[in-house]
Amino acid sequence: MENNNLQAICFERLISIFPTVDFIRLDKSCNSVEDGYAKEILKMMHDAFVEVYGMDYLGNVDYDFVELPAVIKGRDTGHIGLGIVSLNMQSSGEHCNTIFVTPLGTVDQGDVNVKADGLRYIANTYIPYDYWYTISIECDHHVDFDNVPERVADMLNACYPDQPKLVMK
């Protein structure tokens, strides 16, 4: 299947999960010790990617862009949420866009038609932010997987229940 078709199919699969999500519950779950719901939704997103691409590792493959399930953390606020990050694989995984999953619903940072309250929310809650995606990518040097916050590592590990845990340094 052509790579652009995989990208479109994966994006549709990822966003098809959101109508079933309780956004307020998810936000609370991401930021509490009761994080089971957040892990469940992140795993659903991860599994959707794996189902479309047939793998959870992207090496030196010929993809232009990919959308990946991710955990996002506001640098200044420490607030954690889920989202979809878009990466340019022809540019070593350079980040292009983020769709934030917020208590207000999804907020697409790159959408010119996004509502002002959504933009205010992500500006006040996340900007600036770090992200860590659930898929392994060989060529991306933009994400610091050596220094993942413990809470984020715990969420990412939920996507790989049969593998060794991501160990924090």
N, C-alpha and C positions, 0 to 999 in steps of 0.2 A: 504494500500500500504506500502511496506517495506520502512523504513526510509532512507536507502541509495538511493533508487530509487527517493524518494522525493528530496533529496539533488541534485542528478544529473539533475532531471527535472527542479528544481528551478534554478540551475546554467545555464542551457541551455536557460531558459526563460529570465534570467537577461542579459546574453550576447547577446541574439537575439535583444535586444533593441539598441545596440550600432551602428549597420550599418546605422540606421536612424538619428544618432546624429551628429550635427555640433559641433565638438570638440572645435574649437576655440571660437565659440559663447557661448558654455557651460562654458568654463573657464572664459570668460569675465562676463557672467551672475552671476557666483558664487561669483565674486569679485566686484560687483557694486550694486548700488541701484536698477538697472533694473534687478532683479533676477528672474523674472517670468519664463524664459526658464529653469533655473536651478531647480526651484521648480517643473516645469512640468516633467522634466526628472526624478527627484528623486521620484515623485509620481508614475510615470510609473513603476519604479523599485520596489517601495513598493507594488504597486498593483499586480505585477507579483509574488512576494513572497506570498502575501495573497491568490492569486488565486491557487497557488500550494499547500500550506499548509492548506488553509481554515481558517486561523486565523492570527492575527497580534500580538499574545502573546504566548510566549513559557514558560510554567511553568516547573514543574518538569516532563519533558517528556523524553522519551528514544531516543534521537537523539545523534548520535556520533559527527557529524560535521554539521554546517549550514553555508551557505553563505548569508550575509545580505547586503542590500543596506545601504550605509552610507555617511555621510558628513565627510570629512577629512580636518584637519587644520594643516598647518605647524606651529610648536611651535615658531620657530625663525623668520619665514617670515610672518606669519599671513595669508598666502595664503590658500584659501579654494577651495576644489574640491569635486567631488563625487567619489565613488568607491564601491567596494564590499569587505567586510571583511569576512574572514573565521574564525569561532570560534570552538573550541573543547568543546562541551557541556558536555563531560565526565570529564572535568577539569574546571568546573565552568565558562565556557565561555572564556577560555584562547585564546588569539588572535594567529592565526597560519599563516595568509597570508593576503595580500591586493592586490587587482587589482585597480590601480589608473586610473581614466578617466582624461586624460591630453589633451592639445592641439595637442599632437603627436599621439593621439589615446589611446588605453588601454595599460597600462604597468603593467604586472604581476610581482610583487616584488619577487615571489618565482620561477619564470621560469628561468631555467639556460640558455635558448636560447634567452632571452630578449636582444634587441639591446642596445648597449652601450649608444646611445643618450637618450634612455628612462630611463635607470638607472641614468645617469647624471642629467636628468631633475628632477626625484623624489628626488634624493640626494640633489640637490640645492634648490628645492622648498618646500619639505615636511619634510625631515628627520631632527630632530625627529618630530613626528606628534601625534596628538590626533584624535580620531574618535568617532562618535556618530551614531549609527544605528537607523533605523526607526522602528524596531520591538521591542516590550517590551519583556525582558527576565528576569525571576525571579532569576536565579542563578548566573548572571554575576556581579561580584564585581570589575571588572577591568576598567569599564567606569564610569566617574564621571558625572552623569546626574544632580547632584545638582549644578554644576557650568558650565553649557553650555553657551558659548558665545552667546550674543543676536542675532547676524546674523545667527548663526547655529540653534538656537532655532526657529527662524522664518522659516528657511527652513524645519526643521523637522515638525513644525506645519502644513505645507502645505500638509503633508500626512494624516492629521486628521482634515479635514475641519469641521466636525460635532461635534468635542470634544473640551473641554476647552483647551486653549493655555498653553504650557509649560511656567511656570512663572520663571523668573530669580530672584535669590536672590541677 
